[in-house]
Amino acid sequence: MPSIGPMELIIVLAIALIVVGPKKLPELGKSLGGGMREFKDSITGKVDADLEPASIETKTADRV
Protein backbone atom coordinates (compact mmCIF):
# COMPACT_ATOMS: atom_id res chain seq x y z
CA MET A 1 0.00 0.00 0.00
CA PRO A 2 1.58 3.31 -1.04
CA SER A 3 2.02 6.03 1.55
CA ILE A 4 0.95 9.64 1.10
CA GLY A 5 3.96 11.94 0.94
CA PRO A 6 4.32 15.70 1.07
CA MET A 7 4.11 16.06 -2.72
CA GLU A 8 0.74 14.31 -2.82
CA LEU A 9 -0.57 16.53 -0.03
CA ILE A 10 0.55 19.64 -1.89
CA ILE A 11 -1.24 18.46 -5.03
CA VAL A 12 -4.46 17.74 -3.12
CA LEU A 13 -4.35 21.14 -1.40
CA ALA A 14 -3.70 22.90 -4.72
CA ILE A 15 -6.68 21.18 -6.32
CA ALA A 16 -8.86 22.07 -3.31
CA LEU A 17 -7.71 25.68 -3.56
CA ILE A 18 -8.61 25.82 -7.25
CA VAL A 19 -12.01 24.16 -6.82
CA VAL A 20 -13.18 25.94 -3.67
CA GLY A 21 -11.33 29.22 -3.84
CA PRO A 22 -9.05 30.96 -1.37
CA LYS A 23 -11.85 32.79 0.49
CA LYS A 24 -13.96 29.71 1.21
CA LEU A 25 -11.14 27.25 1.98
CA PRO A 26 -10.73 28.17 5.70
CA GLU A 27 -14.50 28.06 6.17
CA LEU A 28 -14.63 24.64 4.53
CA GLY A 29 -11.85 23.35 6.79
CA LYS A 30 -13.59 24.66 9.89
CA SER A 31 -16.91 23.03 8.98
CA LEU A 32 -15.19 19.76 8.07
CA GLY A 33 -13.34 19.72 11.39
CA GLY A 34 -16.52 20.48 13.31
CA GLY A 35 -18.35 17.69 11.53
CA MET A 36 -15.59 15.21 12.26
CA ARG A 37 -15.57 16.27 15.93
CA GLU A 38 -19.35 15.82 16.21
CA PHE A 39 -19.12 12.42 14.55
CA LYS A 40 -16.35 11.30 16.91
CA ASP A 41 -18.25 12.55 19.95
CA SER A 42 -21.42 10.76 18.88
CA ILE A 43 -19.51 7.52 18.36
CA THR A 44 -17.75 7.70 21.75
CA GLY A 45 -20.89 8.91 23.56
CA LYS A 46 -19.43 12.16 24.81
CA VAL A 47 -21.80 15.00 25.73
CA ASP A 48 -21.07 18.65 25.11
CA ALA A 49 -19.68 20.14 28.36
CA ASP A 50 -21.22 23.55 27.60
CA LEU A 51 -24.77 22.21 27.88
CA GLU A 52 -26.59 22.11 31.19
CA PRO A 53 -28.32 18.85 32.23
CA ALA A 54 -31.79 20.38 31.71
CA SER A 55 -31.00 21.34 28.11
CA ILE A 56 -29.54 17.88 27.44
CA GLU A 57 -32.77 16.26 28.68
CA THR A 58 -34.81 18.61 26.50
CA LYS A 59 -32.72 17.78 23.43
CA THR A 60 -33.02 14.04 24.00
CA ALA A 61 -36.77 14.34 24.58
CA ASP A 62 -37.16 16.24 21.28
CA ARG A 63 -35.48 13.42 19.37
CA VAL A 64 -38.03 10.81 20.44
Biopython code that builds the backbone (N, CA, C, O; Angstrom):
import numpy as np
from Bio.PDB.StructureBuilder import StructureBuilder

atoms = [
    (1, "MET", "N", (0.842, -1.166, 0.000)),
    (1, "MET", "CA", (0.000, 0.000, 0.000)),
    (1, "MET", "C", (0.900, 1.246, 0.000)),
    (1, "MET", "O", (1.745, 1.397, 0.882)),
    (2, "PRO", "N", (0.724, 2.126, -0.971)),
    (2, "PRO", "CA", (1.584, 3.311, -1.039)),
    (2, "PRO", "C", (1.235, 4.320, 0.057)),
    (2, "PRO", "O", (0.077, 4.452, 0.455)),
    (3, "SER", "N", (2.242, 5.014, 0.527)),
    (3, "SER", "CA", (2.020, 6.031, 1.554)),
    (3, "SER", "C", (1.813, 7.390, 0.884)),
    (3, "SER", "O", (2.207, 7.599, -0.263)),
    (4, "ILE", "N", (1.193, 8.296, 1.615)),
    (4, "ILE", "CA", (0.953, 9.644, 1.103)),
    (4, "ILE", "C", (2.094, 10.528, 1.575)),
    (4, "ILE", "O", (2.307, 10.697, 2.776)),
    (5, "GLY", "N", (2.820, 11.085, 0.629)),
    (5, "GLY", "CA", (3.956, 11.935, 0.944)),
    (5, "GLY", "C", (3.603, 13.398, 0.864)),
    (5, "GLY", "O", (2.454, 13.748, 0.593)),
    (6, "PRO", "N", (4.576, 14.259, 1.096)),
    (6, "PRO", "CA", (4.324, 15.701, 1.070)),
    (6, "PRO", "C", (3.931, 16.211, -0.321)),
    (6, "PRO", "O", (3.149, 17.155, -0.433)),
    (7, "MET", "N", (4.463, 15.600, -1.370)),
    (7, "MET", "CA", (4.109, 16.055, -2.720)),
    (7, "MET", "C", (2.640, 15.775, -3.029)),
    (7, "MET", "O", (1.970, 16.594, -3.659)),
    (8, "GLU", "N", (2.147, 14.636, -2.594)),
    (8, "GLU", "CA", (0.743, 14.310, -2.821)),
    (8, "GLU", "C", (-0.171, 15.254, -2.044)),
    (8, "GLU", "O", (-1.214, 15.670, -2.549)),
    (9, "LEU", "N", (0.221, 15.589, -0.819)),
    (9, "LEU", "CA", (-0.566, 16.528, -0.025)),
    (9, "LEU", "C", (-0.611, 17.912, -0.669)),
    (9, "LEU", "O", (-1.652, 18.569, -0.665)),
    (10, "ILE", "N", (0.501, 18.345, -1.212)),
    (10, "ILE", "CA", (0.551, 19.644, -1.893)),
    (10, "ILE", "C", (-0.373, 19.644, -3.104)),
    (10, "ILE", "O", (-1.074, 20.625, -3.352)),
    (11, "ILE", "N", (-0.377, 18.552, -3.854)),
    (11, "ILE", "CA", (-1.243, 18.457, -5.031)),
    (11, "ILE", "C", (-2.713, 18.490, -4.626)),
    (11, "ILE", "O", (-3.512, 19.182, -5.257)),
    (12, "VAL", "N", (-3.076, 17.755, -3.587)),
    (12, "VAL", "CA", (-4.462, 17.737, -3.123)),
    (12, "VAL", "C", (-4.877, 19.118, -2.635)),
    (12, "VAL", "O", (-5.975, 19.575, -2.952)),
    (13, "LEU", "N", (-4.029, 19.787, -1.875)),
    (13, "LEU", "CA", (-4.346, 21.139, -1.398)),
    (13, "LEU", "C", (-4.461, 22.144, -2.539)),
    (13, "LEU", "O", (-5.306, 23.037, -2.492)),
    (14, "ALA", "N", (-3.621, 22.007, -3.563)),
    (14, "ALA", "CA", (-3.699, 22.900, -4.715)),
    (14, "ALA", "C", (-5.012, 22.696, -5.467)),
    (14, "ALA", "O", (-5.648, 23.663, -5.886)),
    (15, "ILE", "N", (-5.411, 21.450, -5.636)),
    (15, "ILE", "CA", (-6.684, 21.182, -6.315)),
    (15, "ILE", "C", (-7.850, 21.726, -5.493)),
    (15, "ILE", "O", (-8.780, 22.308, -6.051)),
    (16, "ALA", "N", (-7.811, 21.542, -4.178)),
    (16, "ALA", "CA", (-8.865, 22.073, -3.311)),
    (16, "ALA", "C", (-8.912, 23.592, -3.386)),
    (16, "ALA", "O", (-9.994, 24.180, -3.378)),
    (17, "LEU", "N", (-7.766, 24.225, -3.457)),
    (17, "LEU", "CA", (-7.709, 25.684, -3.557)),
    (17, "LEU", "C", (-8.315, 26.164, -4.864)),
    (17, "LEU", "O", (-9.008, 27.181, -4.890)),
    (18, "ILE", "N", (-8.061, 25.444, -5.948)),
    (18, "ILE", "CA", (-8.609, 25.824, -7.254)),
    (18, "ILE", "C", (-10.116, 25.615, -7.292)),
    (18, "ILE", "O", (-10.849, 26.467, -7.796)),
    (19, "VAL", "N", (-10.583, 24.489, -6.764)),
    (19, "VAL", "CA", (-12.006, 24.162, -6.822)),
    (19, "VAL", "C", (-12.829, 25.047, -5.899)),
    (19, "VAL", "O", (-13.861, 25.576, -6.314)),
    (20, "VAL", "N", (-12.393, 25.219, -4.656)),
    (20, "VAL", "CA", (-13.184, 25.940, -3.665)),
    (20, "VAL", "C", (-12.910, 27.436, -3.696)),
    (20, "VAL", "O", (-13.836, 28.236, -3.570)),
    (21, "GLY", "N", (-11.689, 27.811, -3.858)),
    (21, "GLY", "CA", (-11.326, 29.224, -3.844)),
    (21, "GLY", "C", (-10.673, 29.601, -2.538)),
    (21, "GLY", "O", (-10.941, 28.983, -1.508)),
    (22, "PRO", "N", (-9.815, 30.608, -2.564)),
    (22, "PRO", "CA", (-9.052, 30.964, -1.366)),
    (22, "PRO", "C", (-9.900, 31.558, -0.236)),
    (22, "PRO", "O", (-9.519, 31.456, 0.930)),
    (23, "LYS", "N", (-11.032, 32.170, -0.557)),
    (23, "LYS", "CA", (-11.846, 32.785, 0.494)),
    (23, "LYS", "C", (-12.681, 31.764, 1.244)),
    (23, "LYS", "O", (-12.949, 31.944, 2.432)),
    (24, "LYS", "N", (-13.093, 30.706, 0.584)),
    (24, "LYS", "CA", (-13.964, 29.707, 1.208)),
    (24, "LYS", "C", (-13.189, 28.530, 1.805)),
    (24, "LYS", "O", (-13.772, 27.739, 2.547)),
    (25, "LEU", "N", (-11.909, 28.391, 1.508)),
    (25, "LEU", "CA", (-11.136, 27.248, 1.981)),
    (25, "LEU", "C", (-11.041, 27.170, 3.512)),
    (25, "LEU", "O", (-11.228, 26.084, 4.060)),
    (26, "PRO", "N", (-10.762, 28.268, 4.228)),
    (26, "PRO", "CA", (-10.730, 28.172, 5.700)),
    (26, "PRO", "C", (-12.094, 27.820, 6.290)),
    (26, "PRO", "O", (-12.178, 27.067, 7.260)),
    (27, "GLU", "N", (-13.152, 28.362, 5.708)),
    (27, "GLU", "CA", (-14.496, 28.056, 6.171)),
    (27, "GLU", "C", (-14.834, 26.581, 5.949)),
    (27, "GLU", "O", (-15.467, 25.949, 6.795)),
    (28, "LEU", "N", (-14.415, 26.051, 4.831)),
    (28, "LEU", "CA", (-14.628, 24.642, 4.530)),
    (28, "LEU", "C", (-13.871, 23.752, 5.514)),
    (28, "LEU", "O", (-14.408, 22.747, 5.980)),
    (29, "GLY", "N", (-12.638, 24.112, 5.830)),
    (29, "GLY", "CA", (-11.848, 23.351, 6.793)),
    (29, "GLY", "C", (-12.457, 23.375, 8.178)),
    (29, "GLY", "O", (-12.463, 22.362, 8.878)),
    (30, "LYS", "N", (-12.972, 24.539, 8.581)),
    (30, "LYS", "CA", (-13.594, 24.662, 9.895)),
    (30, "LYS", "C", (-14.853, 23.804, 9.979)),
    (30, "LYS", "O", (-15.066, 23.121, 10.981)),
    (31, "SER", "N", (-15.685, 23.828, 8.946)),
    (31, "SER", "CA", (-16.910, 23.033, 8.983)),
    (31, "SER", "C", (-16.603, 21.538, 8.906)),
    (31, "SER", "O", (-17.291, 20.732, 9.533)),
    (32, "LEU", "N", (-15.581, 21.166, 8.146)),
    (32, "LEU", "CA", (-15.189, 19.763, 8.065)),
    (32, "LEU", "C", (-14.665, 19.273, 9.416)),
    (32, "LEU", "O", (-15.006, 18.174, 9.852)),
    (33, "GLY", "N", (-13.847, 20.076, 10.070)),
    (33, "GLY", "CA", (-13.336, 19.720, 11.391)),
    (33, "GLY", "C", (-14.445, 19.616, 12.424)),
    (33, "GLY", "O", (-14.437, 18.709, 13.257)),
    (34, "GLY", "N", (-15.394, 20.534, 12.376)),
    (34, "GLY", "CA", (-16.522, 20.482, 13.310)),
    (34, "GLY", "C", (-17.378, 19.239, 13.084)),
    (34, "GLY", "O", (-17.837, 18.614, 14.040)),
    (35, "GLY", "N", (-17.589, 18.886, 11.830)),
    (35, "GLY", "CA", (-18.355, 17.687, 11.532)),
    (35, "GLY", "C", (-17.655, 16.427, 11.998)),
    (35, "GLY", "O", (-18.289, 15.514, 12.526)),
    (36, "MET", "N", (-16.349, 16.378, 11.802)),
    (36, "MET", "CA", (-15.587, 15.212, 12.259)),
    (36, "MET", "C", (-15.611, 15.114, 13.783)),
    (36, "MET", "O", (-15.700, 14.017, 14.334)),
    (37, "ARG", "N", (-15.532, 16.257, 14.464)),
    (37, "ARG", "CA", (-15.566, 16.270, 15.926)),
    (37, "ARG", "C", (-16.925, 15.786, 16.431)),
    (37, "ARG", "O", (-16.989, 14.994, 17.371)),
    (38, "GLU", "N", (-18.021, 16.261, 15.809)),
    (38, "GLU", "CA", (-19.350, 15.822, 16.209)),
    (38, "GLU", "C", (-19.520, 14.328, 15.972)),
    (38, "GLU", "O", (-20.100, 13.627, 16.801)),
    (39, "PHE", "N", (-19.019, 13.845, 14.852)),
    (39, "PHE", "CA", (-19.119, 12.417, 14.549)),
    (39, "PHE", "C", (-18.368, 11.594, 15.585)),
    (39, "PHE", "O", (-18.883, 10.592, 16.081)),
    (40, "LYS", "N", (-17.148, 12.017, 15.912)),
    (40, "LYS", "CA", (-16.347, 11.296, 16.905)),
    (40, "LYS", "C", (-17.025, 11.302, 18.267)),
    (40, "LYS", "O", (-17.057, 10.280, 18.953)),
    (41, "ASP", "N", (-17.568, 12.455, 18.663)),
    (41, "ASP", "CA", (-18.246, 12.551, 19.953)),
    (41, "ASP", "C", (-19.503, 11.690, 19.993)),
    (41, "ASP", "O", (-19.815, 11.110, 21.034)),
    (42, "SER", "N", (-20.224, 11.595, 18.892)),
    (42, "SER", "CA", (-21.422, 10.761, 18.880)),
    (42, "SER", "C", (-21.060, 9.286, 18.928)),
    (42, "SER", "O", (-21.799, 8.491, 19.509)),
    (43, "ILE", "N", (-19.940, 8.904, 18.331)),
    (43, "ILE", "CA", (-19.509, 7.515, 18.363)),
    (43, "ILE", "C", (-19.037, 7.135, 19.771)),
    (43, "ILE", "O", (-19.356, 6.050, 20.257)),
    (44, "THR", "N", (-18.286, 8.013, 20.422)),
    (44, "THR", "CA", (-17.752, 7.703, 21.745)),
    (44, "THR", "C", (-18.763, 7.955, 22.852)),
    (44, "THR", "O", (-18.556, 7.509, 23.981)),
    (45, "GLY", "N", (-19.858, 8.661, 22.558)),
    (45, "GLY", "CA", (-20.892, 8.907, 23.557)),
    (45, "GLY", "C", (-20.619, 10.109, 24.424)),
    (45, "GLY", "O", (-21.241, 10.255, 25.477)),
    (46, "LYS", "N", (-19.717, 10.970, 24.025)),
    (46, "LYS", "CA", (-19.431, 12.164, 24.814)),
    (46, "LYS", "C", (-20.562, 13.171, 24.658)),
    (46, "LYS", "O", (-21.222, 13.239, 23.621)),
    (47, "VAL", "N", (-20.771, 13.961, 25.727)),
    (47, "VAL", "CA", (-21.795, 14.996, 25.729)),
    (47, "VAL", "C", (-21.094, 16.335, 25.784)),
    (47, "VAL", "O", (-20.048, 16.467, 26.420)),
    (48, "ASP", "N", (-21.655, 17.320, 25.128)),
    (48, "ASP", "CA", (-21.067, 18.653, 25.105)),
    (48, "ASP", "C", (-21.024, 19.224, 26.520)),
    (48, "ASP", "O", (-22.057, 19.284, 27.186)),
    (49, "ALA", "N", (-19.855, 19.642, 26.988)),
    (49, "ALA", "CA", (-19.677, 20.137, 28.355)),
    (49, "ALA", "C", (-20.341, 21.498, 28.563)),
    (49, "ALA", "O", (-20.601, 21.886, 29.702)),
    (50, "ASP", "N", (-20.618, 22.229, 27.479)),
    (50, "ASP", "CA", (-21.223, 23.546, 27.599)),
    (50, "ASP", "C", (-22.709, 23.461, 27.938)),
    (50, "ASP", "O", (-23.277, 24.422, 28.457)),
    (51, "LEU", "N", (-23.342, 22.335, 27.655)),
    (51, "LEU", "CA", (-24.769, 22.212, 27.885)),
    (51, "LEU", "C", (-25.065, 21.875, 29.342)),
    (51, "LEU", "O", (-24.326, 21.129, 29.984)),
    (52, "GLU", "N", (-26.149, 22.434, 29.848)),
    (52, "GLU", "CA", (-26.588, 22.107, 31.193)),
    (52, "GLU", "C", (-27.420, 20.829, 31.131)),
    (52, "GLU", "O", (-27.953, 20.503, 30.070)),
    (53, "PRO", "N", (-27.546, 20.098, 32.241)),
    (53, "PRO", "CA", (-28.322, 18.851, 32.229)),
    (53, "PRO", "C", (-29.757, 19.037, 31.767)),
    (53, "PRO", "O", (-30.294, 18.161, 31.090)),
    (54, "ALA", "N", (-30.401, 20.157, 32.112)),
    (54, "ALA", "CA", (-31.787, 20.375, 31.706)),
    (54, "ALA", "C", (-31.894, 20.504, 30.184)),
    (54, "ALA", "O", (-32.835, 19.986, 29.584)),
    (55, "SER", "N", (-30.944, 21.185, 29.565)),
    (55, "SER", "CA", (-30.998, 21.344, 28.113)),
    (55, "SER", "C", (-30.670, 20.033, 27.403)),
    (55, "SER", "O", (-31.159, 19.789, 26.300)),
    (56, "ILE", "N", (-29.845, 19.185, 28.027)),
    (56, "ILE", "CA", (-29.538, 17.880, 27.442)),
    (56, "ILE", "C", (-30.802, 17.016, 27.461)),
    (56, "ILE", "O", (-31.109, 16.340, 26.479)),
    (57, "GLU", "N", (-31.536, 17.038, 28.582)),
    (57, "GLU", "CA", (-32.768, 16.262, 28.679)),
    (57, "GLU", "C", (-33.791, 16.754, 27.669)),
    (57, "GLU", "O", (-34.508, 15.946, 27.080)),
    (58, "THR", "N", (-33.873, 18.059, 27.457)),
    (58, "THR", "CA", (-34.808, 18.613, 26.496)),
    (58, "THR", "C", (-34.438, 18.167, 25.081)),
    (58, "THR", "O", (-35.314, 17.806, 24.295)),
    (59, "LYS", "N", (-33.158, 18.191, 24.759)),
    (59, "LYS", "CA", (-32.722, 17.782, 23.432)),
    (59, "LYS", "C", (-33.004, 16.305, 23.193)),
    (59, "LYS", "O", (-33.442, 15.931, 22.104)),
    (60, "THR", "N", (-32.763, 15.465, 24.186)),
    (60, "THR", "CA", (-33.022, 14.037, 23.998)),
    (60, "THR", "C", (-34.515, 13.761, 23.938)),
    (60, "THR", "O", (-34.930, 12.830, 23.247)),
    (61, "ALA", "N", (-35.340, 14.538, 24.639)),
    (61, "ALA", "CA", (-36.774, 14.340, 24.582)),
    (61, "ALA", "C", (-37.337, 14.772, 23.229)),
    (61, "ALA", "O", (-38.326, 14.210, 22.758)),
    (62, "ASP", "N", (-36.702, 15.777, 22.599)),
    (62, "ASP", "CA", (-37.159, 16.243, 21.285)),
    (62, "ASP", "C", (-36.861, 15.204, 20.204)),
    (62, "ASP", "O", (-37.569, 15.145, 19.199)),
    (63, "ARG", "N", (-35.858, 14.410, 20.388)),
    (63, "ARG", "CA", (-35.475, 13.419, 19.367)),
    (63, "ARG", "C", (-36.455, 12.270, 19.289)),
    (63, "ARG", "O", (-36.600, 11.651, 18.234)),
    (64, "VAL", "N", (-37.133, 11.972, 20.389)),
    (64, "VAL", "CA", (-38.034, 10.810, 20.442)),
    (64, "VAL", "C", (-39.293, 11.067, 19.750)),
    (64, "VAL", "O", (-40.160, 10.194, 19.701)),
]
sb = StructureBuilder()
sb.init_structure("model")
sb.init_model(0)
sb.init_chain("A")
sb.init_seg("    ")
for serial, (resi, resn, name, xyz) in enumerate(atoms, 1):
    if name == "N":
        sb.init_residue(resn, " ", resi, " ")
    sb.init_atom(name, np.array(xyz, "f"), 0.0, 1.0, " ", f" {name:<3s}", serial, name[0])
structure = sb.get_structure()
